[in-house]
Amino acid sequence: MGFGSGDPEALMRDFLREVGGCAVIDGGLATELEANGADLNDPLWSAKCLISSPHLIRKVHLDYLEAGANIIITSSYQATIQGFESRGFSAEESEALLRKSAEIACEARDIFYKGCSKGFENHNETKKHTVLVAASIGSYGAYLADGSEYSGEYSKEMTLENLKNFHRRRVEVLAESGADLIAFETIPNKLEAQAYAELLEENNTRTPAWFSFNSKDGINVVSGDSLIECASIADSCKKVVAIGINCTPPRFIQGLILSIRKVLLYTCHLRKQM
């Protein structure tokens, strides 16, 4: 299933209705890769497996689908053209590796669909359900591989244009990779949210996106920027179909989601008045 050329917000609502009002996203990719024997002690983290062991990525995707996931997220969170080039790959090879992350996830979905029609050897009770593939894009801090996606402090030194230039080609490649969604994950500051929103609009990206922020105090994103302001930036972008939270202490999740919901409801009310 893909979103095609229709209204992405309407198609997302249809998808959620089809899966019963609540879609299940897969769990930690790196954790399961390590459980399957992968060594991820590398600046590329889980993206290392795109080079060394793509079969493990496919297996983990399939395991999550068999467990009931409605959305699987690609292994591209820490995969960047710049990161691959630092390992000696050409720009063309680096872009191919980004595409490969989506191809592997789509292959896993195809295998799952075929397995459902035949009955899995050990999972005969598994039923076919709609599956979306989300192409993961981590922050600039993830590329730095120093944990700064959990502080967002680099926004003090980076400019909006520099961030856009860093992400631009990566967004373009993953938008055309065959994935159904782009997942901007663990967004730690307002500047990066703005960069993503502007890139989606400037490139007239056809693939819809979601923005997911992280917090360590239950009020702001980790950089200290207002979550409300960050959510408003995401909501102002017509390409964004969902806004959420990840990599955050569970005790804060409900309050953060309620804060985001208030922003969205207020914005929706204003639009109806216009």
C-alpha positions as CSV (number, residue, x, y, z in Angstrom):
1,M,0.0,0.0,0.0
2,G,1.2,3.5,-0.8
3,F,-0.3,6.9,-0.4
4,G,-0.3,7.5,-4.1
5,S,-1.4,10.9,-5.4
6,G,-4.4,11.4,-3.2
7,D,-4.7,13.8,-0.2
8,P,-2.2,12.4,2.3
9,E,-4.1,13.5,5.4
10,A,-7.3,11.7,4.1
11,L,-5.3,8.6,3.2
12,M,-3.7,8.5,6.6
13,R,-7.1,8.8,8.3
14,D,-8.3,5.9,6.0
15,F,-5.3,3.9,7.0
16,L,-5.9,4.4,10.7
17,R,-9.5,3.5,10.2
18,E,-8.6,0.3,8.4
19,V,-6.2,-0.8,11.2
20,G,-8.8,-0.1,13.9
21,G,-7.9,3.5,14.9
22,C,-4.5,2.8,16.3
23,A,-1.5,1.8,14.2
24,V,1.3,-0.3,15.7
25,I,4.8,0.9,14.8
26,D,7.7,-1.5,15.0
27,G,10.2,-1.4,17.9
28,G,13.9,-0.8,18.2
29,L,15.8,-1.9,15.1
30,A,19.3,-1.7,16.6
31,T,18.3,-3.7,19.6
32,E,17.0,-6.6,17.5
33,L,19.9,-6.4,15.1
34,E,22.3,-6.9,18.0
35,A,20.1,-9.7,19.3
36,N,20.6,-11.4,15.9
37,G,24.4,-11.1,16.2
38,A,25.1,-7.7,14.5
39,D,28.0,-5.6,15.9
40,L,26.8,-2.0,15.8
41,N,29.8,-0.4,17.5
42,D,30.2,2.0,14.6
43,P,29.4,5.7,13.7
44,L,26.9,4.4,11.2
45,W,25.1,2.4,13.9
46,S,22.3,0.2,12.4
47,A,23.1,1.6,9.0
48,K,26.3,-0.4,9.1
49,C,24.2,-3.5,8.3
50,L,23.2,-2.0,5.0
51,I,26.8,-2.6,4.0
52,S,27.7,-5.8,5.9
53,S,24.5,-7.7,6.6
54,P,21.3,-6.5,4.9
55,H,19.7,-9.9,5.4
56,L,19.6,-9.2,9.2
57,I,17.7,-6.0,8.6
58,R,15.2,-7.9,6.4
59,K,14.8,-10.5,9.1
60,V,14.1,-7.9,11.9
61,H,11.6,-6.1,9.7
62,L,9.8,-9.4,9.1
63,D,9.9,-10.4,12.7
64,Y,8.1,-7.1,13.6
65,L,5.5,-7.7,10.9
66,E,4.8,-11.2,12.1
67,A,4.4,-9.7,15.6
68,G,1.7,-7.3,14.3
69,A,3.4,-4.1,13.3
70,N,1.4,-1.9,10.9
71,I,4.4,0.4,10.1
72,I,8.0,-0.6,9.8
73,I,10.8,2.0,9.8
74,T,13.8,1.7,7.6
75,S,17.4,1.3,8.7
76,S,18.3,4.8,7.5
77,Y,18.1,6.8,10.8
78,Q,21.9,7.2,11.0
79,A,22.5,6.7,7.3
80,T,23.7,9.8,5.5
81,I,25.4,10.5,2.3
82,Q,28.1,12.3,4.2
83,G,28.6,9.4,6.6
84,F,28.9,6.8,3.8
85,E,31.3,9.1,1.9
86,S,33.5,9.2,5.0
87,R,33.8,5.5,4.7
88,G,35.0,5.7,1.1
89,F,31.8,5.3,-0.8
90,S,31.1,7.6,-3.8
91,A,28.0,9.9,-3.8
92,E,26.3,7.5,-6.1
93,E,27.0,4.5,-4.0
94,S,25.9,6.4,-0.9
95,E,22.6,7.3,-2.4
96,A,22.2,3.7,-3.5
97,L,22.6,2.6,0.1
98,L,19.9,5.0,1.2
99,R,17.6,3.5,-1.4
100,K,18.5,0.1,-0.3
101,S,17.2,0.8,3.2
102,A,13.7,1.3,1.7
103,E,14.0,-1.6,-0.7
104,I,14.8,-4.0,2.1
105,A,11.8,-2.9,4.1
106,C,9.5,-3.2,1.0
107,E,10.9,-6.6,0.3
108,A,10.1,-7.7,3.9
109,R,6.6,-6.4,3.4
110,D,6.2,-8.4,0.2
111,I,7.5,-11.5,1.9
112,F,5.1,-10.9,4.8
113,Y,2.1,-10.6,2.4
114,K,3.1,-13.8,0.6
115,G,3.6,-15.6,3.9
116,C,0.1,-14.5,5.1
117,S,-1.5,-16.0,2.0
118,K,0.3,-19.3,2.5
119,G,0.5,-19.3,6.3
120,F,3.8,-18.9,8.1
121,E,5.5,-22.1,9.1
122,N,5.5,-21.1,12.8
123,H,2.9,-18.4,12.7
124,N,-0.2,-19.8,11.0
125,E,-2.4,-17.5,13.0
126,T,-0.8,-14.4,11.4
127,K,-3.2,-12.5,9.2
128,K,-2.5,-10.1,6.4
129,H,-2.9,-6.5,7.4
130,T,-2.0,-3.2,5.8
131,V,1.6,-2.2,6.2
132,L,3.3,1.1,5.6
133,V,7.0,1.6,5.2
134,A,8.4,4.8,6.8
135,A,11.9,6.0,5.6
136,S,13.7,7.2,8.7
137,I,15.7,10.4,8.8
138,G,17.7,11.1,11.9
139,S,18.9,14.6,12.9
140,Y,22.2,16.2,12.2
141,G,23.2,15.1,15.7
142,A,22.7,11.4,14.8
143,Y,25.2,11.9,11.9
144,L,27.7,13.3,14.4
145,A,27.3,10.0,16.4
146,D,28.1,11.8,19.7
147,G,24.7,11.7,21.3
148,S,23.9,15.3,20.4
149,E,20.5,14.3,19.1
150,Y,19.7,14.1,22.8
151,S,20.8,17.7,23.4
152,G,20.3,19.5,20.1
153,E,23.0,22.0,21.2
154,Y,24.5,22.1,17.7
155,S,21.7,24.4,16.7
156,K,23.7,27.2,18.4
157,E,26.5,26.8,15.8
158,M,24.5,25.7,12.7
159,T,22.5,27.9,10.5
160,L,19.1,27.0,8.9
161,E,20.7,26.9,5.4
162,N,23.5,24.7,6.5
163,L,21.1,22.2,8.0
164,K,19.0,22.3,4.9
165,N,22.0,21.7,2.7
166,F,23.0,18.8,4.9
167,H,19.7,17.1,4.6
168,R,18.5,18.1,1.2
169,R,19.7,15.3,-1.0
170,R,19.0,12.7,1.6
171,V,15.4,13.8,1.8
172,E,15.1,13.8,-2.0
173,V,16.5,10.2,-2.3
174,L,14.3,8.7,0.4
175,A,11.2,10.6,-0.9
176,E,11.7,8.7,-4.2
177,S,12.7,5.4,-2.6
178,G,9.3,3.7,-2.7
179,A,8.6,4.3,1.0
180,D,5.1,5.4,1.9
181,L,6.2,8.0,4.5
182,I,9.2,9.9,5.6
183,A,9.9,9.7,9.4
184,F,11.8,12.6,10.7
185,E,12.8,11.1,14.1
186,T,14.2,12.4,17.4
187,I,14.1,16.0,16.4
188,P,15.9,17.9,19.2
189,N,15.5,21.5,18.3
190,K,13.3,24.1,16.5
191,L,15.9,24.9,13.9
192,E,16.0,21.4,12.6
193,A,12.2,21.2,12.5
194,Q,12.2,24.4,10.5
195,A,14.8,23.0,8.1
196,Y,12.8,19.8,7.5
197,A,9.5,21.7,6.9
198,E,11.1,24.1,4.4
199,L,12.8,21.3,2.5
200,L,9.5,19.4,2.2
201,E,7.8,22.5,0.8
202,E,10.7,23.7,-1.4
203,N,11.2,20.3,-3.0
204,N,7.4,19.8,-3.4
205,T,8.0,16.4,-1.8
206,R,5.2,14.0,-2.8
207,T,5.8,11.5,0.0
208,P,4.1,12.6,3.2
209,A,6.0,12.9,6.4
210,W,5.8,12.7,10.2
211,F,7.8,14.7,12.7
212,S,8.7,13.1,16.0
213,F,10.3,15.1,18.8
214,N,12.2,14.1,22.0
215,S,12.0,15.6,25.4
216,K,13.8,15.2,28.8
217,D,11.5,17.4,30.9
218,G,8.0,16.7,29.7
219,I,7.6,20.3,28.5
220,N,10.2,21.2,25.9
221,V,12.3,19.4,23.4
222,V,15.7,18.4,24.6
223,S,17.4,21.6,23.4
224,G,15.1,23.6,25.6
225,D,13.1,24.9,22.7
226,S,9.3,25.0,23.2
227,L,7.6,21.8,22.1
228,I,4.5,23.9,21.2
229,E,6.6,26.0,18.8
230,C,8.2,22.9,17.3
231,A,4.8,21.2,16.8
232,S,3.4,24.4,15.3
233,I,6.2,24.4,12.7
234,A,5.4,20.8,11.8
235,D,1.6,21.5,11.7
236,S,2.2,24.4,9.3
237,C,3.7,22.1,6.7
238,K,1.1,20.7,4.4
239,K,3.3,17.6,3.8
240,V,3.2,16.5,7.4
241,V,0.5,14.0,8.3
242,A,1.4,13.2,11.9
243,I,3.3,14.6,14.8
244,G,4.6,12.6,17.8
245,I,7.2,11.8,20.4
246,N,10.0,9.3,20.6
247,C,13.2,8.5,22.6
248,T,11.6,10.1,25.7
249,P,10.9,8.8,29.2
250,P,7.5,7.1,29.2
251,R,6.2,9.1,32.1
252,F,6.2,12.2,29.9
253,I,4.5,10.8,26.8
254,Q,0.9,11.4,27.7
255,G,1.4,15.0,28.7
256,L,3.5,15.8,25.7
257,I,0.9,14.3,23.3
258,L,-1.9,16.3,25.0
259,S,0.2,19.4,24.5
260,I,0.6,18.7,20.8
261,R,-3.1,17.9,20.5
262,K,-4.0,21.3,21.9
263,V,-1.9,23.0,19.3
264,L,-3.5,20.9,16.5
265,L,-7.0,21.5,17.7
266,Y,-6.4,25.2,18.0
267,T,-4.9,25.5,14.6
268,C,-7.8,23.5,13.1
269,H,-10.3,25.8,14.7
270,L,-8.6,28.8,13.3
271,R,-8.5,27.3,9.8
272,K,-12.3,26.7,10.0
273,Q,-12.8,30.3,10.9
274,M,-10.9,31.5,7.9
